[in-house]
Amino acid sequence: MTEVKKVTGPASYFPSIEKKYGQPIAHWIALVQKQKGMKHMEIVQWLKTEHGLGHGHANAIVAYCLAAKSA
């Protein structure tokens, strides 16, 4: 039997984000990557204000993007 690895961390929110907002995660990642010179919470607030995302969803996307950038 193969073991199915459960997705954890910010990426665990991705299926519900895609379902709720109707856009693939790649769409949100591309938007976040264009926000140069902004801090984590500034980008979270921008996603909430400009795109109507909830705090948890916006935070998960930003955390994922910033972690990938620093890796």
MODELLER restraints for C-alpha pairs under 7 A, 6 or more apart:
rsr = mdl.restraints
at = mdl.atoms
rsr.add(forms.Gaussian(group=physical.xy_distance, feature=features.Distance(at['CA:10:A'], at['CA:60:A']), mean=4.52, stdev=0.5))
rsr.add(forms.Gaussian(group=physical.xy_distance, feature=features.Distance(at['CA:10:A'], at['CA:61:A']), mean=6.73, stdev=0.5))
rsr.add(forms.Gaussian(group=physical.xy_distance, feature=features.Distance(at['CA:10:A'], at['CA:63:A']), mean=6.66, stdev=0.5))
rsr.add(forms.Gaussian(group=physical.xy_distance, feature=features.Distance(at['CA:10:A'], at['CA:64:A']), mean=5.77, stdev=0.5))
rsr.add(forms.Gaussian(group=physical.xy_distance, feature=features.Distance(at['CA:11:A'], at['CA:64:A']), mean=6.88, stdev=0.5))
rsr.add(forms.Gaussian(group=physical.xy_distance, feature=features.Distance(at['CA:13:A'], at['CA:57:A']), mean=6.72, stdev=0.5))
rsr.add(forms.Gaussian(group=physical.xy_distance, feature=features.Distance(at['CA:13:A'], at['CA:60:A']), mean=6.78, stdev=0.5))
rsr.add(forms.Gaussian(group=physical.xy_distance, feature=features.Distance(at['CA:14:A'], at['CA:25:A']), mean=6.52, stdev=0.5))
rsr.add(forms.Gaussian(group=physical.xy_distance, feature=features.Distance(at['CA:17:A'], at['CA:57:A']), mean=6.41, stdev=0.5))
rsr.add(forms.Gaussian(group=physical.xy_distance, feature=features.Distance(at['CA:18:A'], at['CA:24:A']), mean=5.35, stdev=0.5))
rsr.add(forms.Gaussian(group=physical.xy_distance, feature=features.Distance(at['CA:18:A'], at['CA:25:A']), mean=6.36, stdev=0.5))
rsr.add(forms.Gaussian(group=physical.xy_distance, feature=features.Distance(at['CA:29:A'], at['CA:61:A']), mean=6.84, stdev=0.5))
rsr.add(forms.Gaussian(group=physical.xy_distance, feature=features.Distance(at['CA:29:A'], at['CA:65:A']), mean=6.55, stdev=0.5))
rsr.add(forms.Gaussian(group=physical.xy_distance, feature=features.Distance(at['CA:32:A'], at['CA:62:A']), mean=6.77, stdev=0.5))
rsr.add(forms.Gaussian(group=physical.xy_distance, feature=features.Distance(at['CA:40:A'], at['CA:62:A']), mean=6.52, stdev=0.5))
rsr.add(forms.Gaussian(group=physical.xy_distance, feature=features.Distance(at['CA:43:A'], at['CA:62:A']), mean=6.96, stdev=0.5))
rsr.add(forms.Gaussian(group=physical.xy_distance, feature=features.Distance(at['CA:44:A'], at['CA:58:A']), mean=5.22, stdev=0.5))
rsr.add(forms.Gaussian(group=physical.xy_distance, feature=features.Distance(at['CA:44:A'], at['CA:59:A']), mean=5.58, stdev=0.5))
rsr.add(forms.Gaussian(group=physical.xy_distance, feature=features.Distance(at['CA:44:A'], at['CA:62:A']), mean=6.59, stdev=0.5))
rsr.add(forms.Gaussian(group=physical.xy_distance, feature=features.Distance(at['CA:47:A'], at['CA:53:A']), mean=5.90, stdev=0.5))
rsr.add(forms.Gaussian(group=physical.xy_distance, feature=features.Distance(at['CA:47:A'], at['CA:58:A']), mean=6.03, stdev=0.5))
rsr.add(forms.Gaussian(group=physical.xy_distance, feature=features.Distance(at['CA:48:A'], at['CA:54:A']), mean=6.01, stdev=0.5))
rsr.add(forms.Gaussian(group=physical.xy_distance, feature=features.Distance(at['CA:48:A'], at['CA:55:A']), mean=6.61, stdev=0.5))
rsr.add(forms.Gaussian(group=physical.xy_distance, feature=features.Distance(at['CA:48:A'], at['CA:58:A']), mean=6.69, stdev=0.5))
